[in-house]
Amino acid sequence: MSVPDAGFDDSVLYRMKFARRLPARLAELTGPEHGVVELPLHVVWSGLRSFDLDQPRQRMGLYRTVLAEGTREDLCRFLNSELLTSLWPVLRTLAGPSVRAVWENAFPELHERAAA
């Protein structure tokens, strides 16, 4: 039995998945700026779960993981709007094209930051 084609390719469905998770405003991202953060199992189910935000590689790893796997609540709880904006020029290259497109379409200030 085949699944009917709804006229969407996989990339459109993938982007829709990320778009549904977005906060209404970047200001809703009120996560910590410093210290150690432990992500729940539904966000990271294997490997490193604790990230030290004061270590640049770990901070980038946390942001990449939460953008890819987190729910809207996780995004708001673990990400910080100021840190996200400052990390975006590099983070956008690590997060993948679907995440990048969804976030930059929703928040033009991220696209502007990357272009600067």
Backbone bond lengths (Angstrom), bond angles and torsions (degrees), N, CA, C in turn:
res aa  C-N    CA-C-N  psi(-1)  N-CA   C-N-CA  omega(-1)  CA-C   N-CA-C  phi
1 M - - - 1.450 - - 1.528 108.69 -
2 S 1.290 117.34 126.28 1.456 120.84 -177.95 1.521 110.47 -96.44
3 V 1.323 114.49 154.53 1.465 121.37 177.40 1.525 107.52 -86.58
4 P 1.330 117.79 131.56 1.461 118.99 179.63 1.523 111.60 -63.78
5 D 1.311 116.51 142.63 1.456 122.66 178.62 1.519 108.34 -80.13
6 A 1.333 116.24 119.56 1.462 120.88 -178.43 1.531 111.11 -89.04
7 G 1.322 117.21 7.16 1.454 119.97 -179.75 1.517 113.17 86.81
8 F 1.320 117.95 8.49 1.460 122.16 179.34 1.513 109.29 -110.90
9 D 1.321 116.01 140.49 1.457 117.31 170.38 1.529 107.95 -92.56
10 D 1.314 115.64 171.94 1.464 120.13 -175.64 1.523 113.06 -59.70
11 S 1.328 118.17 -35.85 1.458 119.67 -177.72 1.527 111.65 -66.40
12 V 1.328 117.31 -34.80 1.466 120.60 177.58 1.528 109.76 -66.73
13 L 1.325 116.92 -44.82 1.465 120.52 178.79 1.527 111.01 -63.50
14 Y 1.313 116.35 -39.23 1.459 121.33 179.34 1.523 110.20 -63.47
15 R 1.318 117.12 -43.47 1.472 120.65 178.17 1.520 111.27 -65.80
16 M 1.315 117.25 -37.44 1.467 120.47 177.98 1.527 110.36 -62.18
17 K 1.333 116.68 -37.75 1.466 121.19 178.17 1.531 110.08 -58.55
18 F 1.327 117.16 -45.32 1.468 120.38 -179.98 1.526 111.79 -71.63
19 A 1.315 117.28 -37.72 1.471 121.06 -178.52 1.526 111.49 -62.91
20 R 1.320 117.58 -36.46 1.471 120.94 179.72 1.521 112.58 -64.91
21 R 1.302 117.33 -22.45 1.464 122.31 -176.69 1.521 113.36 -89.04
22 L 1.300 117.98 -12.90 1.468 121.22 -172.98 1.524 113.07 -63.78
23 P 1.324 116.32 142.88 1.470 119.12 169.13 1.527 108.63 -72.64
24 A 1.311 116.57 162.59 1.467 120.63 178.37 1.535 111.01 -68.99
25 R 1.333 115.86 -34.44 1.471 121.06 -178.15 1.534 109.17 -140.21
26 L 1.303 116.94 150.77 1.462 120.39 176.09 1.528 111.41 -60.20
27 A 1.321 116.43 -30.63 1.466 120.38 -179.40 1.528 112.89 -60.52
28 E 1.328 117.49 -17.17 1.471 120.65 177.32 1.525 112.10 -73.86
29 L 1.323 117.36 -12.91 1.463 121.51 178.64 1.517 107.70 -83.02
30 T 1.326 115.83 95.35 1.467 121.35 -172.47 1.525 112.36 -114.01
31 G 1.310 116.49 27.02 1.461 120.64 179.92 1.514 112.50 -67.47
32 P 1.326 115.36 172.51 1.466 120.20 -177.04 1.524 112.62 -69.07
33 E 1.321 114.68 157.25 1.465 121.61 176.26 1.522 111.58 -102.55
34 H 1.326 117.28 -22.00 1.464 122.62 -176.97 1.520 109.20 -139.74
35 G 1.323 114.41 164.72 1.447 120.43 174.68 1.517 112.71 96.10
36 V 1.333 114.39 -176.52 1.462 122.21 -178.35 1.516 109.15 -97.01
37 V 1.318 115.36 132.38 1.465 122.47 179.14 1.520 107.97 -118.60
38 E 1.318 116.37 131.40 1.461 121.04 175.16 1.523 108.47 -107.77
39 L 1.315 115.51 120.33 1.462 120.57 -179.40 1.522 110.19 -83.86
40 P 1.336 116.72 145.78 1.459 120.47 178.74 1.535 111.68 -72.02
41 L 1.314 115.68 161.68 1.462 121.52 -177.18 1.523 113.64 -60.53
42 H 1.325 118.81 -30.07 1.466 118.68 -179.52 1.528 111.98 -71.83
43 V 1.333 117.57 -13.64 1.467 121.22 177.50 1.527 110.06 -96.02
44 V 1.310 116.98 -44.48 1.472 121.80 179.78 1.524 107.79 -135.90
45 W 1.312 116.13 109.26 1.454 121.31 -171.09 1.517 113.02 -99.30
46 S 1.322 118.18 -5.82 1.458 120.48 174.38 1.523 108.69 -150.38
47 G 1.303 115.19 157.51 1.459 119.56 179.09 1.518 112.44 78.95
48 L 1.311 115.29 -155.75 1.453 123.44 -176.01 1.528 111.30 -63.45
49 R 1.335 116.88 126.83 1.466 121.88 177.24 1.519 111.97 -113.63
50 S 1.322 117.87 -19.95 1.470 122.01 179.05 1.514 109.04 -104.45
51 F 1.333 115.37 132.95 1.454 121.79 -176.20 1.523 109.18 -130.06
52 D 1.330 116.41 130.08 1.451 121.98 176.98 1.532 108.03 -91.74
53 L 1.321 116.18 110.60 1.464 120.94 -177.25 1.522 113.15 -65.63
54 D 1.310 117.65 -14.55 1.450 120.79 178.04 1.536 112.28 -86.23
55 Q 1.321 116.61 -3.05 1.469 122.73 175.71 1.534 107.99 -105.65
56 P 1.330 118.73 114.08 1.470 120.99 -173.37 1.529 115.39 -51.29
57 R 1.320 118.84 -44.42 1.474 120.21 -179.87 1.528 111.76 -65.56
58 Q 1.321 116.32 -41.84 1.458 119.61 179.71 1.526 111.05 -67.88
59 R 1.320 116.34 -39.31 1.466 120.58 177.68 1.528 110.03 -60.62
60 M 1.318 116.93 -45.66 1.462 121.13 179.12 1.531 110.18 -64.38
61 G 1.322 117.43 -39.34 1.463 121.14 178.13 1.519 112.32 -62.66
62 L 1.321 116.45 -42.83 1.465 120.43 177.70 1.525 110.45 -61.42
63 Y 1.314 116.79 -48.09 1.465 120.17 -177.72 1.530 111.23 -63.24
64 R 1.299 116.83 -42.77 1.466 120.57 178.69 1.529 110.70 -61.90
65 T 1.315 116.66 -43.85 1.465 121.50 -178.87 1.516 111.38 -65.56
66 V 1.319 117.37 -47.11 1.471 120.48 -178.05 1.524 110.69 -66.12
67 L 1.326 118.26 -39.75 1.466 120.10 177.24 1.525 111.13 -60.91
68 A 1.317 117.11 -38.70 1.464 121.16 -176.47 1.519 113.19 -80.35
69 E 1.328 117.62 -35.96 1.465 120.31 -169.11 1.523 115.40 -119.36
70 G 1.314 117.98 -12.84 1.460 120.52 -173.26 1.519 114.33 -79.67
71 T 1.314 114.90 153.36 1.456 122.32 171.63 1.525 108.63 -80.06
72 R 1.315 117.55 174.53 1.466 120.56 176.06 1.534 110.07 -56.95
73 E 1.313 116.62 -42.23 1.464 120.50 179.73 1.528 110.92 -63.03
74 D 1.334 116.64 -40.43 1.463 120.25 178.05 1.522 111.09 -64.12
75 L 1.326 116.68 -42.92 1.462 120.33 178.63 1.523 110.11 -56.41
76 C 1.322 116.67 -46.87 1.470 121.34 -177.67 1.524 112.25 -69.80
77 R 1.319 117.02 -33.80 1.465 121.90 -176.48 1.530 113.23 -79.74
78 F 1.339 117.05 -38.17 1.461 120.11 -171.69 1.524 114.89 -104.21
79 L 1.327 117.96 -19.64 1.462 120.42 -179.61 1.525 110.22 -102.01
80 N 1.306 115.43 148.37 1.453 122.62 179.39 1.529 107.59 -115.97
81 S 1.313 117.00 130.32 1.470 120.28 -173.87 1.528 112.52 -59.04
82 E 1.328 117.97 -41.32 1.463 120.12 -179.49 1.525 111.73 -68.08
83 L 1.341 116.10 -41.53 1.460 118.67 177.52 1.528 111.16 -66.01
84 L 1.321 116.83 -43.13 1.462 120.32 179.21 1.527 110.22 -57.48
85 T 1.312 116.48 -46.53 1.462 120.85 -179.15 1.521 111.01 -62.46
86 S 1.314 117.71 -42.87 1.464 119.84 -179.29 1.524 112.02 -70.20
87 L 1.331 117.51 -32.97 1.463 121.48 -179.96 1.525 113.10 -81.42
88 W 1.325 117.51 -18.63 1.460 121.71 -168.54 1.525 115.56 -53.38
89 P 1.333 120.66 -42.69 1.472 118.54 -178.34 1.536 113.66 -54.87
90 V 1.321 118.25 -36.08 1.465 121.45 176.68 1.523 110.60 -90.68
91 L 1.309 116.89 -43.55 1.467 121.78 -176.94 1.526 112.07 -57.35
92 R 1.312 117.09 -37.42 1.467 121.11 -178.67 1.522 111.53 -60.59
93 T 1.335 117.89 -28.58 1.460 120.86 179.12 1.526 111.62 -79.73
94 L 1.312 117.39 -22.11 1.459 122.06 -179.36 1.527 112.89 -93.17
95 A 1.321 116.42 -23.39 1.464 120.86 -172.78 1.517 114.07 -79.51
96 G 1.299 118.32 -18.95 1.460 120.90 -179.91 1.515 112.17 99.23
97 P 1.327 116.51 157.24 1.465 120.69 -173.19 1.529 114.48 -65.07
98 S 1.310 118.41 -35.57 1.473 119.62 -178.90 1.519 111.17 -68.93
99 V 1.325 116.67 -47.26 1.465 120.81 178.43 1.523 109.44 -61.16
100 R 1.320 116.61 -47.02 1.463 121.53 -179.69 1.527 111.25 -57.57
101 A 1.309 117.57 -48.59 1.467 121.29 -177.63 1.526 111.68 -63.39
102 V 1.316 116.98 -44.71 1.465 120.98 -178.14 1.524 110.71 -63.80
103 W 1.318 117.39 -47.58 1.463 120.67 -177.42 1.529 111.39 -68.51
104 E 1.321 117.90 -40.62 1.465 119.34 -178.91 1.522 111.77 -72.79
105 N 1.318 118.67 -30.42 1.471 120.83 174.74 1.522 111.03 -68.90
106 A 1.324 116.40 -39.45 1.466 120.59 -178.31 1.530 112.30 -76.60
107 F 1.321 116.25 -32.72 1.462 121.15 -174.33 1.528 109.26 -129.69
108 P 1.335 117.34 86.86 1.470 121.06 -177.33 1.527 113.71 -55.34
109 E 1.328 117.46 -25.80 1.453 119.96 179.92 1.531 111.42 -63.56
110 L 1.325 117.89 -28.14 1.465 120.29 175.93 1.529 110.33 -70.18
111 H 1.315 116.04 -42.95 1.465 119.77 177.54 1.523 110.45 -62.43
112 E 1.324 116.66 -41.51 1.468 121.18 179.17 1.530 110.82 -64.68
113 R 1.318 115.77 -39.72 1.474 120.80 178.68 1.529 110.47 -62.71
114 A 1.322 116.26 -41.61 1.465 120.78 -179.21 1.519 110.86 -68.23
115 A 1.318 117.28 -33.48 1.471 121.65 -177.84 1.531 112.09 -77.09
116 A 1.342 115.98 -21.36 1.479 120.33 -176.33 1.515 112.49 -70.83
